[in-house]
Amino acid sequence: METRPNFDIEVVGKNLRRLRKAKNLKVTEVRDYLGFESAQAVYKYESGKGYPQVETMFALMKLYDAGIDDLIYLPEEVNSYDGFGIEGDEPSSFLSFFRVLLAMC
């Protein structure tokens, strides 16, 4: 059995910010999409001070059209990552996220 991976909260935050900017979205637009009353939580996620709840993370992945690899790895690591499956087998982003989520439990 593999050991549980560690995730860098600051990398996740940087990626959330990078993905938002790539979509040309303002923090207030993300706040409104998520249904938050203030933008404080969005800033918290992007600064690496906290993780979004799972439902919020799913919503952000949908908004940014991003997979779990886009969130937890630096952009240069995503291309070199070999996934969870058999060599040459590309798991879906949702499947990858689900496996990571299970590993965190």
Secondary structure, 3 states (H helix, E strand, C coil): CCCCCCCCHHHHHHHHHHHHHHCCCCHHHHHHHHCCCCCHHHHHHHCCCCCCCHHHHHHHHHHHCCCHHHHHCCHHHHCCCCCCCCCCCCCCHHHHHHHHHHHHC
